[in-house]
């Protein structure tokens, strides 16, 4: 037999693929965190997520997982992800004090998920979920013993991040609720520091490569030969090498884990802020940078960024972190405060925080012109459970991914992603339809989301149609892919590539994105979800009436 010769690049690509495949296999076993904490922005959202995640146990989180949905009822402006993490943990412990004892004993792993944010760039979709941005649906479904329902972004994140649970007994892990990543290196590891952060690490580049990669635009994790890491924020090459001698550097993913010792020290040091529910601290500038940088360098950073008004204020905060370090010095791993966990430079990264990203990443399911595109499409299908199509009725689908779809009459679909779609007929091209029930649907290069209608729907190219139930009224919101939710948040503005016709289209909506957000702030998420479910069921019975499926 002859030998197969491969280049280093091919060997690296193969190893990355095998690691990603292994990671997805582990994720699909649902052997995730023993405790799941979801930090919500309103009381009604806590009820929604508590019920939802209890129902999906065994499919998203382990069957034995304990779930705690808590509200960040903080002062205006929010707590920031630093104090917000501590506050969410404090609330969960009040709900069940045994989780603190179990974490200290090292018998459980805890995953905490932040869900804050208005979702301006994802508008109008979060408005369709009562401002519950992580409840935005993906084109996949969860099939329990009792029901089939769409998979949400947060549920995908919980399932994906569970791959780190087995390595983190006795640690609190913190993640963001709008992005999924598939590591291209082994996910299992042994923690070596009181805090560690996920990053895409590579060799420390020279000045030319550092600048060509634009690393000065990012928050970076810089790793020394010892394995100790430093957090720095948007600095020049000269500043970076002046801080230390680094073997590896990479952009931060942001997600992190902390030991029980460090968590306890943080809780003690910031107990006054937690009691008053005042102040705002984020992990990067207020925890990790003072934990890893010397006092002068830290003060220079913070004063330049405007985080503190005076050097004295910076030094005072630095002293608080020094007290936290002193607590950690007495417990293994002594003197090792901050490290990094590599996710690999070839990790897949599926961000759903903007409409453009939502479309781009979900349409990756259809790609296949190169082996790399095929690998990613297959990986996404395996993770979302979309390897096999699930359609009933006379539907001719060409290069489509279809899940939980039913049509009553002859239908066609090409280059599209359809999930939880029920229609009399379809004529769909290059579009994404998620949770859509209507009569005859015709569209090209469109996004239809949460739409329930007994009438026909025909959209112009590039249109977005989203169903809403706001202030007791059901209606449909229209937009276009070139309408920026952030720029059009308060009022409709002809910006970017918007035409007069685009401006006229969005101006015909009954509310602006901001008005929907404000009306939704007092919404009862569970009550509205129940009403919407009944509306969809009624429409489904109408459009599929007489069909033998």
C-alpha positions, 0 to 999 in steps of 0.5 A: 500500500502506498503512503498518503503524503499531506502538507502541514496545512492539510494535517492541521485542517484534518485535526481541526475537523476531527476536534470539531466533530468530537466536540459536537458529538459530546454536545449532542450527548447532553452531558452539560452543566449540573446547574444552569443559571440564566440572568434575565432582564425582567421578571416575566422572562424569568418565568418563561426561561424557568418553565422552558428549560425545565421542559427541555431537560435531557435535550438541552441541559442534562435531565438532572440539571438544576435550573435557576432563572433570575432577574437582574433588578439593578439600578438604571444602567445595569450591573455590567457583566462583572457585578451582574455575574456576582448578583445572579450567583447571589440570587441563585444561592438564595433560591437553593443554598446547597449549590454553594456548598456543592460548588465548594466541594467540587461536586458540581459545575455551574453554567451562567448565561447573560441575556441582557441587551436590547437587540437593536441590530437584530430588530425587529426579531427580539420585539416578536419575543417580548424583548427576550432576545435569546428567545429568538428562534433558530431554524431547528426544533426540539422534539421532546416526548410531549411536543415539538417546538423551535430551538432558541438561540439560548438553548443552542448556547446552553447545549454547545457550552455544556462541552466544558462542564466535565472539565469545570467541577467546582467552577462557575462558568459564564457565557453570553446568550447570542453566539455559538462556537465549535472549538477546533481544539480539544474542549476537555482540559485541566484548569490551572488558574483561578480564572480562565478565559476562552480565546482564539490563540496563535503564536505572538506575531511580529509587528507587521503581522500584528498590524496586518491582523488588526489586533490593535482593534481588539481586546486581547489575551496575551499568554506568557511561556508560564501559561499565565495570561494578561488581558489588554484592550486595543493597544499598539504592538509597542504597548503590547510587547512593553507589557510583557514577553508573550508566547501566544496572543489571541482575541478574547471570546469573553466567556470565562470560568472562576474557581470557588475561591475566587468567586467567594473573594469577589462576592466578599469584596463587592458585597456593598455594591451587591447589597445596594444594587448600585454600580457597574463593573465589567469583567475585562476592565474591572476584574481581569485587567487589574488582576493581571497588570501592574498598578501603573499600567492599569491606571494608564489604561483606565484613565485613557479609556475614561473608566476612572476620573482620577488615578486615585480612583483607579488605585483604590479599585486596584487595591480591592483586586489586590485583596482578592488576589491575597485570598487566592494566594492561600489556595491552590493553584497558589499565585496563578490568577488568570489563564486562557483556554484556547478554542482554536484558530479554526473554531466555527463561530456562529453569531446571531446578534444581528439580522445580517449575521442571523441570515449569513450563519443560518444560510451556511447550512446550504453551502457546499462549493468548497470542502471547507463550506461542506464541513461547516454545513455538515457540522451545523446540521449535526449540531442542530439535528438537521441531517435528515429533512422533515417535510410532509406534503407535496414539496419539491425542495432543491438545496434546502434544509427543512425541519417540521414543515407541512404543505397542503398543495404542490410547492417548491423551495430552492436554496432556502431554510425552512423550519416549523413552516405550515402553509397551503403552498410555497414558492420560496427561493433563497429565503429563511422561514422560521415558525411561519404559518400562512396560506400561499407564500411567495418570496425570494431572498426574504426572512419570515419569522413568527408569522401566523396568517390565514391570508396569502403572503407575497413579499418583494425581494430582500424583505423581512416580515415578522409577526408581533403581539404587542399591547394585546394586538397582533400585527406584522412588522415589515423591514428590509435587510438594508435597514439598520435596526440601530440607526432606525431604532427611534425613528425611520431614517433613510440611511446607508443603501436605503431607497425612498421605497425602503423608507416608505415600507418601514414607515408604514409600520404601526410602531418604531422598533423603540416603541415596540421595545418600550411596550414590551417592557411590561409584557407578560411573556408567558401569557403572550406566548400562550396566546400566540401559540393558540393563534398559530394553532388556529391558523395552522388548522385553517391553512392545512384544512383537508390536507392528508398529511 
